[in-house]
Every structure is written in structure tokens, then in C-alpha cells.
Amino acid sequence: MSTPRINLNDGSSIPQFGLGVWQVPADETERVVSDALEVGYRHIDTAQMYGNEEGVGAAIAKSDLPRSDLYVTTKLNNNRHDRAAAKESLRVSLDKLGLEQVDLFLIHWPLPTQYGGDFVSTWEALLELRDSGLTRSVGVSNFQPDHLERIVEKTGAVPAVNQIEVHPYFANEKARAATQGHGAQVQAWSPLGQGGGELDDPAVKALAERYDKTPAQVLLRWALDRGDIVFPKSLRKERLAENFDVFDFALTTDEVAELVALDKGEPGRQGPNPDTFDWIPS
């Protein structure tokens, strides 16, 4: 099954469905990514913070897939926001991944209460990395509407994507609208929630029964039908295959709206709030 691709504002494109390796243990990453590549995944989303870039690289090296068939994303660690550190960190990531270039490099968190509130300089460092050819595209993650407005106003450069928390209980509509309004694509992290209850929600279970699919497949299809890019995680090959089996059905406009109506607003957020998240690893 060929994964649909989404056009980005820099002229490139990205597979709309991929594998996320957040919280995949470093000693299991090579196996998990190898399993995903066998299933048909071609988009791998990792991060410096995850500590498993080497495993991703090992799986890529072991596969017989052409580099042009793969899409690899990594993200800047929170302790590397200074311009020089940001630029050097990507070179370290490339060594760990065994690649000459990543397809997408993101600022993982804006950290507006750290570094004197200066994430514009960090964004400028990523633009320089793109210009140097070490990454094909650059973007951001967890940026709120005002964060996006600030970097675009200061640099004139729009991120290719904004990777934000999105699931039915937290539709994150203001951030989605701001992202799309700037011409960037939305990447939805935690599309299945984080144990918040969506998989057991009666509306989700009813749709799963209607389409003879699992609740997880319904949630993934919901994100795809809204135009978001998704990358669920699993350690089990059978679940990787199940998650990938979402291209033979689609929700109707009314069904998509039915799940949007489950939005709880800010109380539905399950991850950190980007306005206050300030963790920097030692």
C-alpha cells in the first residue's frame, strides 16, 4: 500500500502516515523500525530527545530500501536552542542516523520562558541548516499561534509543518487554524490520545463497528480525513500492521464532525502546555 503524500510549502512532499518512535526503548528501536519498514511504513519520526536515533539509523542501514523512498524527521533537543549548538546538534544526529541529510528538522518545543524567550534565533539556525543542505525541510513542533506569528513576522520564513497535539478530546483548533493559515501543514502527535479515553468513547466505538475497524483505526482515519499527518507508535508488528490498515475506508464529513464535537478544549490536553513547558535536559 502506497502512503498518500502531502505537499509542503517548500516544494517537497511528506508521507501523510508514518511511525513515531517516542518512548520506544533504544534497544528495541532497530527491531521496531525494521518491522515498520517491512509492513510498508516509509516515514519515520524521531527526535534527539528520544535517545533512539541510532536504532532508527541501524534499521535504515539494514533495509534494502533506496534512501529516496524514506522520509526521516528528527527534532532539536531543548538544551540545544543556542544557534551554534542547534547547528552542531543536527550534524551529531546525522552521524547517529547514518545519513547525509534528514528530510525534516523541527524545533521540538518553543520554550518561551527559557533562553530569554528567544526562539526566533533558533528558527534562524534551522533556516541556515536547510540552506546548507543538511535538511531538506524545516519546521516547528508545539508552536502556539503567537509563536508562529512571531517567527514568520521576524524572518519571513514559514515552517513547512507544525507538529502539535491533536486528538478528538483535544482538537487544538486554534493552533491548527493558525498553522494552516500560514500555509504550513499540521502534524498530529498523540492521535490516539494518551489513555485519555477516546478509544473507549461510544462515538468512536460506534464508528469502529460501522466500518468493521478498530477504534484506533477510526481515530487515525479521522486525522487523515482532516488532512493532518499522523505517526502512531507501537512496539508490536501486528499492531503496526493494524495501524497501517486505514487506507481502505474514509469517514463522511458528518462523521468527522461528530468526532470533532468530542473536543473538551484545554481540559482535554494530555501533553504539556507549550506556553509553560520549560524542561531542559542536563
FIKOL-314633 format. One record per residue: residue number from 1; x, y, z of N, C-alpha, C in turn; residue in three letters. Coordinates in Angstrom, 1 decimal, m for minus. Layout:
BEGIN
NUM	X	Y	Z	X	Y	Z	X	Y	Z	ala
...
This chain:
BEGIN
1	0.8	m1.2	0.0	0.0	0.0	0.0	0.9	1.2	0.0	met
2	0.7	2.1	m1.0	1.4	3.4	m1.0	0.8	4.4	m0.2	ser
3	1.5	5.0	0.7	1.0	6.1	1.6	0.8	7.4	0.8	thr
4	m0.4	8.0	1.0	m0.6	9.3	0.4	0.4	10.3	0.8	pro
5	0.7	11.3	0.0	1.7	12.3	0.3	1.0	13.6	0.4	arg
6	1.6	14.5	1.2	1.1	15.9	1.4	2.1	16.8	0.9	ile
7	1.7	17.8	0.0	2.7	18.8	m0.5	3.0	19.8	0.6	asn
8	4.2	20.1	0.8	4.7	21.2	1.7	4.9	22.5	1.0	leu
9	5.0	23.5	1.8	5.1	24.9	1.2	6.5	25.2	0.6	asn
10	7.5	24.3	0.7	8.8	24.5	0.2	9.0	23.7	m1.1	asp
11	7.9	23.1	m1.6	8.0	22.4	m2.9	8.3	20.9	m2.7	gly
12	8.5	20.4	m1.5	8.7	19.0	m1.3	7.4	18.4	m0.8	ser
13	7.4	17.1	m0.5	6.2	16.4	0.0	6.6	15.5	1.0	ser
14	5.6	15.1	1.9	5.8	14.2	3.0	4.7	13.1	3.0	ile
15	5.1	11.9	3.3	4.1	10.8	3.5	3.1	11.2	4.6	pro
16	1.8	11.1	4.4	0.8	11.5	5.4	0.8	10.6	6.6	gln
17	1.3	9.4	6.5	1.3	8.4	7.6	2.7	7.9	7.8	phe
18	3.0	7.8	9.1	4.4	7.3	9.4	4.4	6.6	10.8	gly
19	5.6	6.3	11.2	5.9	5.7	12.5	6.5	6.7	13.4	leu
20	5.9	6.9	14.6	6.6	7.7	15.7	7.3	6.8	16.6	gly
21	8.5	7.2	17.1	9.3	6.3	18.0	9.5	7.0	19.3	val
22	8.6	7.9	19.7	8.6	8.4	21.1	8.4	7.3	22.0	trp
23	9.2	7.2	23.1	9.2	6.2	24.1	9.4	4.8	23.6	gln
24	10.0	4.6	22.4	10.4	3.3	22.0	11.8	3.1	22.6	val
25	12.0	2.1	23.4	13.4	2.0	24.1	14.5	1.9	23.0	pro
26	15.6	2.4	23.4	16.7	2.5	22.4	17.1	1.1	22.0	ala
27	17.0	0.1	22.9	17.5	m1.3	22.5	16.4	m2.0	21.7	asp
28	15.2	m1.4	21.5	14.2	m2.1	20.7	13.9	m1.3	19.4	glu
29	14.5	m0.1	19.2	14.2	0.8	18.1	14.5	0.1	16.8	thr
30	15.7	m0.5	16.7	16.0	m1.1	15.4	15.0	m2.1	14.9	glu
31	14.6	m3.0	15.9	13.6	m4.0	15.5	12.3	m3.4	15.2	arg
32	11.8	m2.4	15.9	10.5	m1.8	15.7	10.5	m1.1	14.3	val
33	11.5	m0.3	14.0	11.6	0.4	12.8	11.7	m0.6	11.6	val
34	12.5	m1.7	11.8	12.6	m2.7	10.7	11.3	m3.3	10.5	ser
35	10.5	m3.6	11.5	9.2	m4.2	11.4	8.3	m3.3	10.6	asp
36	8.4	m2.0	11.0	7.5	m1.0	10.3	7.9	m0.9	8.8	ala
37	9.1	m0.9	8.5	9.5	m0.8	7.1	9.0	m2.0	6.3	leu
38	9.0	m3.2	7.0	8.5	m4.4	6.3	7.0	m4.3	6.1	glu
39	6.3	m3.7	7.0	4.9	m3.5	6.9	4.5	m2.6	5.7	val
40	5.4	m1.6	5.5	5.1	m0.6	4.4	5.3	0.8	4.8	gly
41	5.6	1.1	6.1	5.9	2.5	6.5	7.1	3.0	5.8	tyr
42	7.1	4.3	5.4	8.2	4.9	4.8	8.5	6.3	5.4	arg
43	7.9	6.6	6.5	8.1	7.9	7.2	8.4	7.5	8.6	his
44	9.5	7.9	9.1	10.0	7.7	10.5	10.2	9.0	11.2	ile
45	9.5	9.2	12.4	9.6	10.4	13.1	10.3	10.1	14.4	asp
46	11.6	10.7	14.6	12.3	10.5	15.8	12.7	11.9	16.3	thr
47	13.6	12.0	17.3	14.0	13.2	17.9	15.2	13.0	18.7	ala
48	16.0	14.1	18.8	17.2	14.0	19.7	16.9	13.6	21.1	gln
49	15.7	14.2	21.6	15.3	13.9	23.0	14.9	12.5	23.2	met
50	14.5	11.7	22.2	14.1	10.3	22.4	15.2	9.4	22.7	tyr
51	16.5	9.8	22.3	17.6	8.9	22.6	17.7	7.6	21.8	gly
52	17.0	7.6	20.6	17.0	6.3	19.8	17.3	6.6	18.3	asn
53	17.9	7.7	18.0	18.3	7.9	16.6	19.2	6.8	16.0	glu
54	20.1	6.3	16.9	21.0	5.2	16.4	20.2	4.0	15.9	glu
55	19.2	3.6	16.7	18.4	2.5	16.3	17.6	2.7	15.0	gly
56	17.1	3.9	14.8	16.5	4.3	13.5	17.5	4.1	12.4	val
57	18.7	4.7	12.6	19.7	4.6	11.6	20.1	3.2	11.3	gly
58	20.2	2.3	12.3	20.6	0.9	12.1	19.5	0.2	11.3	ala
59	18.3	0.5	11.5	17.2	m0.2	10.8	17.2	0.3	9.3	ala
60	17.5	1.6	9.1	17.5	2.1	7.7	18.7	1.4	7.0	ile
61	19.9	1.4	7.7	21.0	0.8	7.0	20.8	m0.7	6.7	ala
62	20.1	m1.4	7.6	19.8	m2.8	7.3	18.8	m3.1	6.2	lys
63	17.9	m2.1	6.0	16.9	m2.3	4.9	17.6	m2.2	3.6	ser
64	16.9	m2.7	2.6	17.4	m2.6	1.2	16.6	m1.5	0.5	asp
65	16.0	m0.6	1.2	15.2	0.5	0.6	16.1	1.6	0.1	leu
66	15.8	2.2	m1.1	16.5	3.3	m1.5	16.3	4.5	m0.6	pro
67	17.3	5.3	m0.4	17.1	6.5	0.5	16.0	7.4	0.1	arg
68	15.8	7.5	m1.2	14.7	8.3	m1.8	13.3	7.8	m1.4	ser
69	13.2	6.6	m1.0	11.9	6.0	m0.6	11.5	6.3	0.8	asp
70	12.5	6.8	1.6	12.3	7.0	3.0	12.2	8.5	3.4	leu
71	11.4	8.8	4.4	11.3	10.2	4.9	11.6	10.1	6.4	tyr
72	12.6	10.9	6.8	13.1	10.8	8.1	13.1	12.2	8.8	val
73	12.4	12.3	9.9	12.3	13.5	10.7	13.0	13.3	12.0	thr
74	13.8	14.4	12.4	14.3	14.4	13.8	14.0	15.8	14.3	thr
75	14.2	16.0	15.6	13.9	17.3	16.3	15.0	17.7	17.2	lys
76	15.1	19.0	17.3	16.1	19.7	18.1	15.8	19.5	19.6	leu
77	16.8	19.1	20.4	16.6	18.9	21.8	16.5	20.2	22.5	asn
78	15.8	20.3	23.6	15.6	21.5	24.3	16.9	22.2	24.9	asn
79	17.9	21.4	25.0	19.2	22.0	25.5	20.1	22.4	24.4	asn
80	19.6	22.6	23.2	20.4	22.9	22.1	19.8	24.1	21.3	arg
81	19.1	25.0	22.0	18.5	26.1	21.3	19.4	27.2	20.9	his
82	20.6	27.3	21.5	21.5	28.4	21.1	21.9	28.1	19.6	asp
83	22.2	29.1	18.8	22.4	29.0	17.4	23.5	28.0	17.1	arg
84	24.6	28.1	17.7	25.7	27.2	17.3	25.4	25.8	17.8	ala
85	24.8	25.6	19.0	24.5	24.3	19.5	23.5	23.6	18.6	ala
86	22.5	24.4	18.1	21.4	23.8	17.3	22.0	23.3	16.0	ala
87	22.9	24.1	15.4	23.5	23.7	14.1	24.4	22.4	14.3	lys
88	25.2	22.4	15.4	26.1	21.2	15.6	25.3	20.0	15.9	glu
89	24.1	20.2	16.6	23.3	19.0	17.0	22.8	18.3	15.8	ser
90	22.5	18.9	14.7	22.0	18.2	13.6	23.1	17.3	13.0	leu
91	24.3	17.9	13.0	25.4	17.0	12.5	25.6	15.8	13.3	arg
92	25.4	15.9	14.6	25.5	14.8	15.5	24.4	13.8	15.2	val
93	23.2	14.3	15.0	22.0	13.4	14.6	22.3	12.7	13.3	ser
94	22.8	13.4	12.4	23.1	12.7	11.1	24.1	11.6	11.2	leu
95	25.1	11.8	12.1	26.0	10.7	12.4	25.3	9.5	13.0	asp
96	24.4	9.8	13.9	23.7	8.7	14.6	22.8	8.0	13.6	lys
97	22.1	8.8	12.8	21.2	8.2	11.8	21.9	7.5	10.6	leu
98	23.2	7.8	10.4	23.9	7.3	9.3	23.5	7.9	8.0	gly
99	23.0	9.2	8.0	22.5	9.9	6.8	23.3	11.1	6.5	leu
100	23.3	11.6	5.3	23.9	12.8	4.9	22.9	14.0	5.0	glu
101	21.6	13.7	5.1	20.6	14.7	5.1	19.3	14.1	5.7	gln
102	18.7	14.8	6.6	17.3	14.4	7.0	16.3	15.1	6.1	val
103	15.1	14.6	6.1	14.1	15.2	5.3	13.4	16.4	6.0	asp
104	13.4	16.3	7.3	12.7	17.4	8.1	13.4	17.5	9.5	leu
105	13.7	18.7	9.8	14.2	19.0	11.1	13.4	20.1	11.8	phe
106	12.9	19.7	13.1	12.0	20.6	13.8	12.6	21.1	15.1	leu
107	12.2	22.3	15.5	12.3	22.8	16.8	11.3	22.0	17.7	ile
108	11.7	21.2	18.6	10.8	20.3	19.3	9.8	21.1	20.2	his
109	10.3	22.1	20.9	9.4	22.9	21.8	9.9	24.4	21.7	trp
110	8.9	25.3	21.8	9.4	26.7	21.7	10.1	27.2	22.9	pro
111	9.7	26.7	24.1	10.4	27.1	25.4	10.3	28.6	25.6	leu
112	9.1	29.2	25.5	9.1	30.7	25.6	9.5	31.3	26.9	pro
113	9.7	30.5	27.9	10.1	31.0	29.2	11.6	30.7	29.4	thr
114	12.3	30.2	28.4	13.7	29.9	28.5	14.5	30.7	27.4	gln
115	15.8	30.7	27.5	16.6	31.4	26.5	16.2	32.8	26.3	tyr
116	15.7	33.5	27.3	15.3	34.8	27.2	14.1	35.0	26.3	gly
117	13.4	33.9	26.1	12.2	33.9	25.2	12.6	34.0	23.7	gly
118	13.8	33.7	23.4	14.3	33.9	22.0	14.3	32.6	21.3	asp
119	13.2	32.2	20.7	13.1	31.0	19.8	13.3	31.5	18.3	phe
120	13.3	32.8	18.1	13.5	33.3	16.7	14.9	32.9	16.2	val
121	15.9	33.2	17.1	17.3	32.8	16.7	17.4	31.3	16.4	ser
122	16.7	30.5	17.2	16.8	29.1	16.9	16.2	28.8	15.6	thr
123	15.1	29.4	15.3	14.4	29.2	13.9	15.4	29.6	12.8	trp
124	16.1	30.7	13.0	17.1	31.2	12.0	18.2	30.2	11.8	glu
125	18.6	29.5	12.9	19.6	28.5	12.8	19.1	27.3	11.9	ala
126	17.8	26.9	12.1	17.3	25.9	11.3	17.2	26.3	9.8	leu
127	16.9	27.5	9.6	16.9	28.0	8.2	18.3	27.9	7.5	leu
128	19.3	28.2	8.3	20.7	28.1	7.8	21.0	26.6	7.6	glu
129	20.5	25.7	8.4	20.8	24.3	8.2	20.1	23.8	6.9	leu
130	18.9	24.3	6.7	18.2	24.0	5.4	19.0	24.5	4.2	arg
131	19.5	25.7	4.3	20.3	26.3	3.2	21.6	25.6	3.0	asp
132	22.1	25.0	4.0	23.4	24.3	3.9	23.2	22.9	3.3	ser
133	21.9	22.4	3.2	21.7	21.1	2.7	21.6	20.0	3.7	gly
134	21.8	20.2	5.0	21.8	19.2	5.9	20.4	18.6	6.2	leu
135	19.4	19.4	5.9	18.0	19.0	6.0	17.2	19.6	4.8	thr
136	16.3	18.8	4.3	15.6	19.3	3.1	14.5	20.3	3.5	arg
137	13.8	20.1	4.6	12.8	21.0	5.1	13.0	21.3	6.6	ser
138	12.4	22.4	7.0	12.5	22.7	8.4	11.1	23.1	8.9	val
139	10.9	22.9	10.2	9.6	23.2	10.8	9.6	23.3	12.2	gly
140	8.5	23.3	12.9	8.4	23.5	14.3	7.5	22.5	14.9	val
141	7.5	22.4	16.2	6.7	21.5	16.9	6.2	22.1	18.2	ser
142	4.9	22.0	18.5	4.3	22.5	19.7	4.3	24.1	19.7	asn
143	4.2	24.7	18.6	4.2	26.1	18.5	2.7	26.6	18.5	phe
144	2.4	27.5	19.4	1.1	28.1	19.6	1.0	29.2	18.5	gln
145	m0.2	29.7	18.3	m0.4	30.7	17.2	0.5	31.9	17.3	pro
146	0.7	32.5	18.6	1.6	33.6	18.7	3.0	33.3	18.5	asp
147	3.4	32.0	18.8	4.8	31.6	18.5	5.0	31.6	16.9	his
148	4.1	31.1	16.2	4.1	31.0	14.8	4.2	32.4	14.2	leu
149	3.3	33.3	14.7	3.2	34.6	14.2	4.6	35.4	14.4	glu
150	5.2	35.1	15.5	6.5	35.8	15.8	7.6	35.4	14.9	arg
151	7.8	34.1	14.6	8.9	33.7	13.8	8.6	34.1	12.3	ile
152	7.4	34.0	11.9	7.1	34.4	10.5	7.3	35.9	10.3	val
153	6.8	36.7	11.3	7.0	38.1	11.2	8.5	38.6	11.2	glu
154	9.3	37.9	12.1	10.7	38.3	12.2	11.6	37.8	11.1	lys
155	11.2	36.7	10.5	12.1	36.1	9.4	11.5	36.0	8.1	thr
156	10.2	36.1	8.0	9.5	36.0	6.7	9.5	34.5	6.2	gly
157	9.9	33.6	7.0	10.0	32.2	6.6	9.0	31.4	7.3	ala
158	8.1	30.7	6.6	7.0	29.9	7.2	7.5	28.5	7.4	val
159	7.3	27.9	8.5	7.7	26.5	8.7	6.9	25.6	7.7	pro
160	7.6	24.5	7.4	6.9	23.5	6.5	5.7	22.8	7.2	ala
161	6.0	22.5	8.5	4.9	21.9	9.3	5.0	22.4	10.7	val
162	3.9	22.2	11.5	3.8	22.4	12.9	3.3	21.2	13.5	asn
163	4.1	20.5	14.3	3.7	19.2	14.9	3.1	19.5	16.3	gln
164	1.8	19.2	16.4	1.1	19.6	17.6	0.2	18.5	18.1	ile
165	m0.1	18.5	19.4	m1.0	17.5	20.0	m2.4	17.7	19.3	glu
166	m3.0	16.6	18.8	m4.3	16.7	18.2	m5.0	15.3	18.3	val
167	m6.1	15.2	19.0	m6.9	14.0	19.0	m8.4	14.5	19.3	his
168	m9.4	13.7	19.2	m10.8	14.2	19.4	m11.0	14.9	20.7	pro
169	m10.4	14.5	21.8	m10.7	15.2	23.1	m9.9	16.5	23.2	tyr
170	m8.9	16.7	22.3	m8.2	18.0	22.2	m7.9	18.3	20.8	phe
171	m8.9	18.8	20.1	m8.8	19.1	18.7	m7.8	20.2	18.3	ala
172	m7.4	21.0	19.3	m6.4	22.1	19.2	m6.7	23.0	18.0	asn
173	m7.9	23.4	17.9	m8.3	24.1	16.6	m7.6	25.4	16.4	glu
174	m7.3	26.2	17.4	m6.7	27.5	17.2	m5.3	27.3	16.7	lys
175	m4.5	26.3	17.2	m3.2	26.0	16.6	m3.3	25.5	15.2	ala
176	m4.3	24.6	15.0	m4.4	24.0	13.6	m4.7	25.1	12.7	arg
177	m5.7	26.0	13.0	m6.1	27.1	12.1	m4.9	28.1	11.9	ala
178	m4.1	28.4	12.9	m3.0	29.3	12.7	m1.9	28.6	11.8	ala
179	m1.7	27.3	12.0	m0.7	26.6	11.2	m1.2	26.6	9.7	thr
180	m2.4	26.3	9.5	m2.9	26.2	8.1	m3.0	27.6	7.5	gln
181	m3.3	28.6	8.4	m3.4	30.0	7.9	m2.1	30.5	7.4	gly
182	m1.0	30.0	7.9	0.3	30.4	7.4	0.8	29.6	6.2	his
183	0.0	28.6	5.9	0.4	27.8	4.7	1.3	26.6	5.1	gly
184	1.3	26.3	6.4	2.1	25.1	6.9	1.1	23.9	7.1	ala
185	1.7	22.7	7.1	0.9	21.5	7.3	0.9	21.1	8.8	gln
186	m0.2	20.5	9.2	m0.4	20.1	10.6	0.1	18.6	10.7	val
187	1.0	18.4	11.7	1.3	17.0	12.0	0.7	16.8	13.4	gln
188	m0.1	15.7	13.5	m0.9	15.5	14.8	m0.1	14.4	15.6	ala
189	0.5	14.9	16.7	1.1	13.9	17.6	0.0	13.4	18.6	trp
190	0.2	12.2	19.1	m0.7	11.6	20.0	m2.1	11.5	19.4	ser
191	m2.2	11.0	18.2	m3.5	11.0	17.5	m4.5	10.0	18.2	pro
192	m4.0	9.0	19.0	m4.8	8.1	19.7	m5.0	8.5	21.2	leu
193	m4.6	9.7	21.5	m4.6	10.1	22.9	m3.5	9.4	23.7	gly
194	m3.5	9.7	24.9	m2.5	9.0	25.8	m3.3	8.4	27.0	gln
195	m4.2	7.5	26.6	m5.0	6.9	27.6	m6.1	7.8	28.2	gly
196	m6.5	8.8	27.4	m7.5	9.7	27.8	m8.9	9.3	27.7	gly
197	m9.1	8.1	27.0	m10.4	7.6	26.9	m11.1	7.6	25.5	gly
198	m10.4	8.2	24.5	m11.0	8.2	23.2	m11.3	6.8	22.6	glu
199	m10.4	5.9	22.9	m10.6	4.5	22.3	m11.8	3.8	22.9	leu
200	m12.3	4.3	24.0	m13.5	3.7	24.6	m14.7	4.6	24.5	asp
201	m14.6	5.7	23.8	m15.7	6.6	23.6	m16.8	6.0	22.8	asp
202	m18.0	6.1	23.2	m19.1	5.4	22.5	m19.2	5.9	21.0	pro
203	m18.9	7.1	20.7	m19.0	7.6	19.3	m17.9	6.9	18.5	ala
204	m16.7	6.8	19.1	m15.6	6.2	18.3	m15.9	4.7	18.1	val
205	m16.4	4.0	19.2	m16.7	2.6	19.1	m17.8	2.3	18.1	lys
206	m18.8	3.2	18.0	m19.9	3.0	17.1	m19.4	3.1	15.6	ala
207	m18.5	4.0	15.4	m17.9	4.1	14.0	m17.0	2.9	13.7	leu
208	m16.3	2.4	14.7	m15.5	1.2	14.5	m16.4	0.0	14.1	ala
209	m17.5	m0.1	14.8	m18.4	m1.2	14.5	m19.0	m1.0	13.1	glu
210	m19.3	0.2	12.7	m19.9	0.5	11.4	m19.0	0.2	10.3	arg
211	m17.7	0.4	10.5	m16.8	0.2	9.4	m16.0	m1.1	9.5	tyr
212	m16.3	m1.9	10.6	m15.6	m3.1	10.9	m14.1	m2.8	11.0	asp
213	m13.8	m1.8	11.8	m12.4	m1.4	12.1	m12.3	m1.3	13.6	lys
214	m11.0	m1.1	14.1	m10.8	m0.9	15.5	m11.0	0.6	15.8	thr
215	m11.2	0.9	17.1	m11.3	2.3	17.5	m10.0	3.1	17.1	pro
216	m8.8	2.5	17.2	m7.6	3.1	16.9	m7.6	3.5	15.4	ala
217	m8.0	2.5	14.5	m8.1	2.8	13.1	m9.0	4.0	12.8	gln
218	m10.2	4.0	13.5	m11.1	5.1	13.3	m10.4	6.5	13.7	val
219	m9.7	6.5	14.8	m9.1	7.8	15.2	m8.0	8.2	14.2	leu
220	m7.3	7.2	13.7	m6.2	7.5	12.6	m6.9	8.0	11.4	leu
221	m8.0	7.4	11.0	m8.7	7.8	9.7	m9.3	9.2	9.9	arg
222	m9.8	9.5	11.1	m10.3	10.8	11.4	m9.2	11.9	11.1	trp
223	m8.0	11.6	11.6	m6.9	12.6	11.4	m6.6	12.7	9.9	ala
224	m6.5	11.6	9.3	m6.2	11.6	7.8	m7.3	12.4	7.0	leu
225	m8.5	12.1	7.4	m9.6	12.8	6.6	m9.6	14.3	6.9	asp
226	m9.1	14.7	8.0	m9.0	16.2	8.3	m7.8	16.8	7.6	arg
227	m6.9	16.0	7.0	m5.8	16.5	6.3	m4.5	16.5	7.1	gly
228	m4.5	16.0	8.3	m3.4	16.0	9.2	m2.4	14.8	8.8	asp
229	m1.2	15.0	9.2	m0.1	14.0	9.0	0.0	13.3	10.4	ile
230	0.0	12.0	10.4	0.0	11.2	11.6	1.1	10.2	11.7	val
231	1.6	9.8	12.9	2.6	8.8	13.0	2.5	8.1	14.3	phe
232	1.5	7.2	14.4	1.3	6.4	15.7	2.5	5.5	16.0	pro
233	2.6	5.1	17.2	3.7	4.3	17.7	3.1	3.0	18.2	lys
234	3.9	1.9	17.9	3.6	0.6	18.6	4.9	m0.2	18.6	ser
235	5.1	m1.1	19.6	6.2	m1.9	19.6	6.0	m3.3	19.0	leu
236	4.7	m3.6	18.7	4.3	m4.9	18.2	4.1	m4.8	16.7	arg
237	4.6	m5.8	15.9	4.5	m5.8	14.5	3.0	m5.9	14.1	lys
238	2.2	m6.7	14.8	0.8	m6.9	14.4	0.1	m5.6	14.6	glu
239	0.4	m4.8	15.6	m0.3	m3.5	15.8	0.2	m2.5	14.8	arg
240	1.5	m2.6	14.4	2.0	m1.7	13.4	1.2	m1.9	12.1	leu
241	1.0	m3.2	11.8	0.2	m3.5	10.5	m1.2	m3.1	10.7	ala
242	m1.8	m3.3	11.9	m3.2	m2.8	12.1	m3.3	m1.3	11.9	glu
243	m2.4	m0.6	12.5	m2.5	0.9	12.4	m2.3	1.3	10.9	asn
244	m1.6	0.6	10.2	m1.3	1.0	8.8	m2.5	0.6	7.9	phe
245	m3.4	m0.2	8.4	m4.5	m0.7	7.6	m5.7	0.3	7.7	asp
246	m5.5	1.5	7.2	m6.5	2.6	7.3	m6.8	3.3	6.0	val
247	m6.4	2.6	4.9	m6.5	3.3	3.6	m7.6	2.7	2.7	phe
248	m8.4	1.8	3.3	m9.5	1.2	2.5	m10.9	1.7	3.0	asp
249	m10.9	2.8	3.8	m12.2	3.4	4.1	m11.9	4.8	4.4	phe
250	m13.0	5.6	4.5	m13.0	7.0	4.9	m14.2	7.4	5.6	ala
251	m14.1	8.3	6.5	m15.3	8.8	7.2	m16.0	9.9	6.4	leu
252	m17.3	10.0	6.6	m18.0	11.0	5.9	m17.8	12.4	6.6	thr
253	m18.1	13.4	6.0	m18.0	14.8	6.6	m18.7	14.9	7.9	thr
254	m19.9	14.3	8.0	m20.7	14.3	9.2	m20.0	13.5	10.3	asp
255	m19.4	12.4	9.9	m18.7	11.5	10.9	m17.5	12.2	11.5	glu
256	m16.8	12.9	10.6	m15.6	13.7	11.0	m16.1	14.7	12.0	val
257	m17.2	15.4	11.7	m17.7	16.5	12.6	m18.2	15.9	13.9	ala
258	m18.7	14.7	13.9	m19.2	14.1	15.1	m18.0	13.9	16.1	glu
259	m16.8	13.5	15.6	m15.7	13.3	16.5	m15.1	14.7	16.9	leu
260	m15.1	15.7	16.0	m14.7	17.0	16.4	m15.5	17.5	17.5	val
261	m16.8	17.2	17.6	m17.6	17.6	18.6	m17.3	17.1	20.0	ala
262	m16.4	16.0	20.0	m16.0	15.5	21.3	m14.9	16.4	22.0	leu
263	m14.5	17.4	21.3	m13.4	18.2	21.8	m13.8	18.8	23.2	asp
264	m12.8	18.7	24.2	m13.0	19.2	25.5	m12.3	20.5	25.7	lys
265	m11.6	21.0	24.7	m10.8	22.2	24.9	m9.6	21.9	25.7	gly
266	m9.1	23.0	26.4	m7.9	22.8	27.2	m7.9	21.7	28.2	glu
267	m9.1	21.4	28.9	m9.1	20.2	29.8	m8.8	18.9	29.1	pro
268	m8.9	18.8	27.8	m8.6	17.6	27.0	m7.2	17.4	26.7	gly
269	m6.4	18.5	26.9	m4.9	18.4	26.6	m4.3	17.3	27.5	arg
270	m3.5	16.4	26.9	m2.9	15.3	27.7	m1.4	15.5	27.8	gln
271	m0.8	16.3	26.9	0.6	16.6	27.0	0.9	17.9	27.6	gly
272	2.1	18.4	27.7	2.5	19.7	28.3	1.9	20.8	27.5	pro
273	1.6	21.9	28.2	1.2	23.1	27.5	2.4	23.9	27.0	asn
274	2.5	24.1	25.7	3.7	24.8	25.2	4.0	26.2	25.7	pro
275	3.0	26.8	26.3	3.2	28.2	26.8	4.0	28.1	28.1	asp
276	4.0	27.0	28.8	4.6	26.9	30.1	5.7	25.8	30.2	thr
277	5.7	24.9	29.2	6.6	23.8	29.3	8.1	24.3	29.2	phe
278	8.9	24.0	30.1	10.2	24.6	30.2	11.3	23.6	30.5	asp
279	11.1	22.3	30.3	12.1	21.3	30.7	13.3	21.3	29.8	trp
280	14.4	21.4	30.4	15.7	21.3	29.6	16.5	20.2	30.2	ile
281	16.9	19.2	29.4	17.7	18.1	30.0	19.1	18.6	30.3	pro
282	19.6	17.9	31.4	21.0	18.3	31.8	22.0	17.7	30.8	ser
